[in-house]
Amino acid sequence: MWFKHLHLYRLHDAPELDAASLETALDEQAFRPLGGSEARRLGWCAPAGRAGTQLLHELQGQRLITALRQERILPASVVREEVEERSEAIEASEGRKLRRQEKLTIKEQVYEDLLPRAFVRSQKVDLWWDSRRQLIAINSSSRTRAEELLDLLRETLGSLKVTPLASQTLPMRAMTTWLGDPGSRPADLVLGDQVELKAKGDDGVLRARQVDLDSDEIQQLLESGRQASKLALSIEGRLSFVLHDDLAIKSLRFDDALIDEASQTDDGDDALVRLETDFILMTQALAENIERLIEWLGGEAGSAGDAPSA
């Protein structure tokens, strides 16, 4: 249940839906198995998997919904080989070279013929909707996948106005400052051992792992003009993560004390109780620390006039 990544969005003019109405809307867009000729499909599924049928779990204003994405995987090399075989057979039988358009037609036919037999890859993606703070967080490492989920939610609700969560101070500027000036770091914020540094010119990207980020080598790179585009951080006693320059939070790990608290809760071997217990403890920790992070980044960039400072 514990999220590993976060793409964060601010919800504007949120639709007022009770749990029953939202579950009904989700059911109308529930996942259906792929048809034989479909390349991909996305729909809502039960967050608890086989342990439950609910499409929505809501506790203390925190909503959990899950999408299932299925996609047929048809390797380009397989398609290419089949196209070549069919093209060579036609050229040999007709004694002529095929035109480019003819080969494109053959490629389309090959794709249609092979697609129903292609391997199907399934992926579940969780969405946390904080109805109290009007915040949406999607547990995906990919911004594209997160946007797909928002499109599905928009289709489900009829409308959905969201914008990526943004801070007054650009994350890159704040991360660079924290990295270069230990005195600027908030009291509970601790540097990890991973960083990505970008140059303003064409010098590429430098990535460092398992290094002392306060070392002279890192400081020299900052003095040369490089800026931190990714930085491993931890908030003492709560969680650790890698902050990205677009405010994405990745490689999220929760503190052992929080995991122990969840494991010590008596769930009576009920998978649904376990899911909801983990979810509410996780969201409490995330909500609190997302607010702290945004505060450390100068507050949230609200209106159009509140452009992030560079």
Order of alpha helices (4+ residues) and beta strands (2+ residues): beta-alpha-beta-beta-beta-alpha-alpha-beta-beta-alpha-beta-alpha-beta-beta-alpha-beta-beta-beta-alpha-alpha
